[in-house]
Amino acid sequence: MAEQEKQFAIQKIYTKDISFETPNSPQVFVAEWKPAVEFNLATNVQQLDENLAEVAIKLTITVKSDDVVAYLVEVTQAGIFVLGGFSEQEMGGMVGSFCPNILFPYAREVVSDLVAKGGFPQFILAPVNFDALYAQHAQQEPAVNAPSSDAIN
């Protein structure tokens, strides 16, 4: 029996959910700016059919200045990917690392735009090493072939 040919394609990339809050404005704009950033990242995979999956990354960024929340951004960036012919182990890496790497620059742009439109200084997220995060997750939960939900702090 011949090995099935591997297939990968991007069907669609889209912003699934956006939230931006400035709970302490306008006071936060007149106070001294001493930002402290909290960043959380989670991934989610939903199998749509045999060779089609939605992969989503959710970013939550909370920025405080002097322990007062300046703004809170939540963005879920998603994509629909054709993934065929991969072994279970390979599929885990595809949905846990490869696809999130494709989605992250889009999410970074959405966050940057929201923060700027909210009246705050430019905010650019540092790159995320999804390969290392996936490897760490795989070591912690070796019984899981493809993570359906993976919270990363």
C-alpha positions, 0 to 999 in steps of 0.5 A, spaced: 500 500 500 502 506 497 503 512 503 498 517 502 501 524 499 501 529 504 496 535 503 497 542 506 493 548 504 490 554 507 483 555 505 481 561 509 484 566 515 480 570 519 479 574 525 474 570 529 473 574 535 475 581 538 475 585 544 478 592 546 477 595 553 479 601 556 476 601 563 479 606 566 479 612 561 480 618 560 484 618 567 489 613 564 491 618 559 493 623 564 497 619 569 504 617 568 505 611 563 508 605 567 506 599 563 506 592 565 504 587 560 500 580 562 500 576 556 496 569 555 496 565 549 491 559 547 490 554 541 484 550 539 483 545 534 476 543 531 476 538 526 471 540 520 472 533 516 477 528 515 482 533 511 479 540 514 481 543 520 480 550 524 486 552 528 485 558 532 489 562 537 487 566 542 491 572 545 489 576 551 493 582 553 492 586 559 496 592 560 496 596 567 500 602 569 501 603 576 496 597 578 490 600 574 488 597 568 489 601 562 487 596 556 485 589 555 485 586 548 482 579 546 483 577 539 482 570 536 485 569 530 483 563 526 484 559 519 481 553 516 486 548 513 487 542 509 491 537 512 491 530 509 496 524 509 499 526 515 501 521 521 497 522 528 504 525 530 505 529 524 498 532 525 499 534 532 505 538 530 501 541 524 495 543 528 500 545 534 505 549 531 505 550 524 498 553 523 499 557 529 505 560 526 501 562 520 496 565 524 500 569 529 502 575 524 495 576 523 493 576 530 499 581 532 497 586 526 490 586 529 492 587 536 497 593 534 491 596 530 486 596 536 491 598 541 493 604 536 486 606 535 485 606 542 489 612 543 495 608 546 503 607 544 504 602 539 504 595 541 508 590 538 508 583 540 514 579 540 515 573 536 512 566 539 516 560 538 510 555 537 515 549 536 518 550 543 511 550 546 508 544 542 514 540 544 513 542 551 506 540 551 508 534 548 512 532 553 507 534 559 502 530 555 505 524 551 498 521 551 495 527 547 496 526 539 493 533 537 491 538 542 484 540 542 485 546 547 492 548 549 493 554 554 500 557 554 501 562 559 
